[in-house]
């Protein structure tokens, strides 16, 4: 972290005054040069320094938020069931619409609105916290507008998915979870296909990378790895936030290489190359399809569990006023059980994810062959985005999709030892 130094004025004559002014001008010039040409983090392969108190406070706040948000979500869903509100909402939908599918779609919309309203206080806390830490760039009105878009899109998709799911429940009885799993997996795949080209542009503007030299370099790197990329995009992520990121998204022909404008502004070309080498690793190593396979297995297990446990719960809770799992009023219970299952499965999923990230790190370093660039990028992510670098192992196991910065730098250090520079 940079330390702020104060110039103490001393009456030591004209020479000292001009010396101080000259030094100040040099510092300002260096700052301008640094802003124009981002540099690597010094001694990127060296020991990782202790976390700054600001990083710790920012990161730990979100660890606590995860627990609070999970408990709040589960509690709200249970309250909707136990209070009889779910049954009352179903009766209202039955009065408003005669057709069963439309009743379910209305129930989905009412529940989505209810959950969005309940989540608003926590979401506002996150908004103002991001403002306080200097990340949030949107006005409250603009942020609420984006939140409204998310609500509309998610509600529309749910209003398609759940009527089909409940139709399968009525038609197939106890075997509905097989068809439901197939439907859910199909929605996951379709979502991954359409998100980069249809959904993401609703929130941001994607344009071809303006830096022609960097664009040509990244496309050449992608083509050398067999990635059929025709363009590299930059996105105006600074419209929402000062956070940095880069990714390869899409599948079945909608793949996109995307760089945040915030990353382009603050990362050196060598670091950007290392980051994209990592992201390309996910594509070449087929991590997307492997993750889809894992998600598919978890979906099957989750819906089978929902069928077996959900029916027992409803039989034991007649006061809820829900006749069976096939009724629309059971949707909060379905969501509650799936949420619980996801919490239980999270350590397994995140262990899988960290293994993939480590493999992508290895792939990127093998491709880029720049030992200092990758660890410099990892450290810069932490410095800019206030990530905690020294993470408690339990927290890392439960909450981290990526290895901690310390572990990633150690991996880069080991790679550098195994791949010393070639002799001239």
N, C-alpha and C positions, 0 to 999 in steps of 0.2 A: 504494500500500500504506500501511496505517496505521503510524505510528511510535509506539512505546511511549515515553512520557515519564515520567521519575521526578521525584517531588516531593522536593526536598531540604529537610529541616527546618532552619530557621535560627531562632535565638533573637532575633527582631526584635520581640517584644512581642505583646500580645494582638491588636492590630488585624491584624497580618500573619497570625496564626493563623486568625482568623475569615475573612479574605480567601481564604486557601488552602482552607479548608473549604467556603466558598461556591462557589469555582471548581470544586472537586471535585464538589459536588452538582449544579452546572450541567452538568458533563461527563456525570455519570451520568444526569441527566434527558434530556440530548440523546441519549445512547446508547439509553435506553429508547424515546424517541420515534422514533429511527431504526429500531430493531428492529420497532416497531409499524407504521411507515409507511416502507417502503423508498423511498429517494430515487434519482434518476438519478445516474450517475457525473458528477462535475463536469467541465465543459469537454469534453463527449463528442466534439465535432467537432474538438477541437484535436489537436496532435501526439501520437502514441502514444508514451508513455515507454518507456525501455529495459525489457527483461524483468527481473523479479526473479530472483535466483539460484535460488530455490525452484521457480519455474515452469520454468526451464531444466532443472534437475536432474530434475524429474518428467517433463517431456516427452521429454528425451533418453533417459531410461531406457526409455521405450516405443518409441523409434526402434530402440534396440539390441535390445529384446525382439522386435520384428517380425522382424529378421534372424535372431536365434537360433531363434525359433519356426519360421520357414519352413525353415531348414536342418535343424532337429531333425525336423520332420514328414517332409520328403523323405528324410532319412537313415533314419528308422524304417521307412518303407514299403519302401525299397530293401533294408534288412536282412531284413525279413520275406520278401521274394522270394528274395534271394541265399542266405539260410541254409537254404532249403528248408522253412521253417516254413509258408508258404502252401500248399505241396503236402501237407504233413503234416496241416494243418487240414482240407483237402478230404477226405483219406482218412478222417479221424475223422468228419466229417459224413456221409460215405457209409456208414459203419458204424452211425451213430446213426439214420439215416432212409433209407427205401427210395425215397421219391418225390423227384424232382429238384428241384422247387420248394422243398420243405422243406429239402433239403440246402443250397440257396443261402441260404435264410433263416437257417439255423443258422450258416453261414459268416459271414454279415453280422453276426450277433450276437456271435460269437467275436471277429471283427476289431474291432468297436466296443468291446468290453470291453478288448481288448488295447491299442487306441489310447488309451482313456480312462485306463488304468493308466499308460501311458507318458507321457501329458501331465500326470499329477498333480503331479510336482515343479515344473514350470513354473507350473501353475495355483496351487499353494500359494505360490510366490514372489510371484505377482501379488496373491494374497489378503493376505499379510502386508505387502507394499509399500503396498497401499491402506490397510491398518490404520495403518501408520507415517505416512502422509500425512493421516490423519484422515478418510478417505472411507468406509471399510468399516464398516458398522453391524451386520453379522451376526456371530453367534458362528460358530466353526468348524463346529459341528454343523449349524447352520442353512444355512450356505454349502454344506456337503457335501450336505445334503438337496436344495437347489435344483440342484446339479450332478447329483445322481442323477436328478432329474426330467428334466433336459435329455437325459441319456443314454438314459433309457427312451423318451422321445418320439422322439428322433432315430433310435434303433435300430428302433422300431416302423415309422416311415416308410420307413427304408431296407429293412426286411424286406418291405415291400410293393413298393417301387420296383425293387430289383435283381432279384428273381426274374422280374418281367415283362420287364426289360431283357435278361436272359440268355436268356429264352425267345425274344425277338425275334432275338437273335444266332443261336440254333440254327435258327430257322425261316427267316430271311431271308438268312443268310450275309453277304456283303460289303455288303449294303444295310441292315444292321441299324441303322446310325447315323441313317438317316432316321426310322425308327420310334422309335429311342431319343431323338432330339432332340424329337420330338413329345411323347413321354412326359415328358421332363424339363421342357419348357415348360409342360405341363399341371400338373405338380406345383408349379412355381413360382407359377403363377396361383392354384391352389387354396390353396397355403400363404399367399399374400397375402390371400386372402379369409377364411380361417378363423383366422389368427393373432390378430387383435384381439379376436375374440368367443369363441374356444374355447381358445387356447393361452396368451395373456397372462394371463387370469384364474387360471390354475393357479399363478402365481407372485405375483400382487399383487391387491389389491382396488381395483376401479374404482367410483367413486361419482359422482353428479352434482355439479358444482361447487357448493360450499357458499356462496360469495360470490354472492348473487343479482344484485347490480348488475353485477359483472364478467361473470357468465354471460349476462345479457341483452345486454350490450354486445358480447360476442364472437359470440353467435348472430346479432345484427343485422348485424354485420360480415360474417359468413359468408353470410347470406341475401342481402345486397346484392351479393355476388359470385356468386350463383347456386349456392351450395353447399347441398344439401338436408340440413343438419345439424339434428337434433332435440334434441341434448343436447351439453353440454360436460362432459367427465369429468376428475376429478382422480384420480391414482393414488398409492398410498402407497409411492412409490419409496424413501423414506427408510428403509423396512424393510430394504433392501439397502445403500443407499449415499447419501452426501451430495451426489453429483453432481446437476446440474440439467439439465432437458431439457423439450421440448414437441414434439408431433408430430401430424400427421394420418395415420392408418393405415387400411388396408382398401381394398376395391374391390368393385364389383358389389353395392352395398347394405350393406356392412359398414363403411362409413367412420366413423371416430371422431376427434373432436378431443380430445386428451389433454394435460393439464398435470401435470408432476411436482409433488408437494406441496412439494418442496424449492425449486422455482422460485417457487411461489406465496408462499412464506415470505420470499424474499429479493429478489424483483423487484418494481418499482413497477408499478402498473396500466398506465401508459403503455408500459413496456418489454414487459409481457406482450402488450399489444395489438400492438406492433410485431412481436414474435416470431410471434404467430398470423397476422398479415398475411403474413409470409414463408411460413409453413406452408400457408396457404390458396393462396398462389401456386403451390405444387407441384400442388395439385388443379386449379385453374383452367387452368393451362398444360399440363395433361395429362402431367406429368412421369412419373407412375407408368406409364402405358401406353407412353410413349416409352422408358422404361427397360426395360420388359418386351420391347419390340422389339429393343433393343440386346442384352439378355441372350439372347434367342432366337437372334440371329445368332451370338453368341459360342458358344452351346451347339452349334449345328450345326457350326461350324468346329472346336470342340474335339473332338467325337465323331468327326468325319471324320479328324482327326489321330490320335486314339487308335486307330482301326481301322488306318490305314496304318502308323503307327510301332509300335504295340503288337505287331502280327504279326511285324514284322521283328525286334524285340527278342527275342520268345519263340523265334523260329527260331535266333537267334544265342546264346541262353542255354539250351541243353538241360539243363544241370546244375540249373536251377531246378525241373525236374520238372513243368512245366506244359505239357500237350499242345497247348493252343491258347487263343485269346482267349475262346472259348465256355465254358471251364472256370471254375468259381467261384474257383479259386486265382488267376485273373488279376485279381481285384478290386483287390488292392493296386497292381498295375501301372496299372490304369485310373485309380485315385485319384492315383497319382504323376504320371501324364501330365497329368491335368486340373489338378492343383495347379501344375505347371510352366507350363501354358498360362495359368492365371490370373495367375501372376506376370508373365509376359511381357505379357499384355493389361492389367495393372493401370494403367500410365500412361495408356492410351487411355481406360479406364473412368473413371478419376479425373479426367481432363481433362473428359470429358463431364459428370461429376457436378459439378465446380466451375462449369462453365458454367450448369448448371441452378440451382445455389445462387445464383449472381450474378443470374440472371433472377428468381428468387424474392425476392431482396433488393430488386430494382428494383420488382417488383410490390407488395411489402409497403409500401415507402415511398410509392408512388403511391396506395395505398389509404388508409393511415393518415394521411399528410400531417403527420407529426411528425418534423422533421429530426433532433432530438436523441435521440429514443427508441431508434431502431435502433442507432446506434453505441454508445449507453450500454449496451444489452443485450449487444452483442458484447463490449464490454470487461468487463462484469460476468461473462459466461461465463468469460472468461480468468482473471479475478481469483479467482472461486470454484473453478473446475475446474482451475486451474493449467495452462491452455493457454499455449503459447509464442506470443507475438504477432508477433515478428520472426522469420520462418522462412526458413531457407536455401531458395533457389528449387528446388534439386534435391530436397530433402526434401519440399517442398510438392508438387512434380510427382509424386513416387513414392508418397507416403503420405497425402496430404490429400484427403478427399472434399469439403471446403469450402475456400474461399479463406482465406488467413491473416487474422488480425484486422486487421493493418495494411492489407491490400488491401480488406477490407470497410469499414473506417472511411474510407479514401480514396474509395471508391465513394459512401458516404453523404455525405461532404463535397462531392463533385462534384454529387450530386443536390441538396443544399441550395443550392449556388450557382446551379443552373439553375432552382430553384423558390423564389425569395425570398418571404418572407411578404407577403401581399396588403396594400396600403395601406388604412388604416381609412377 
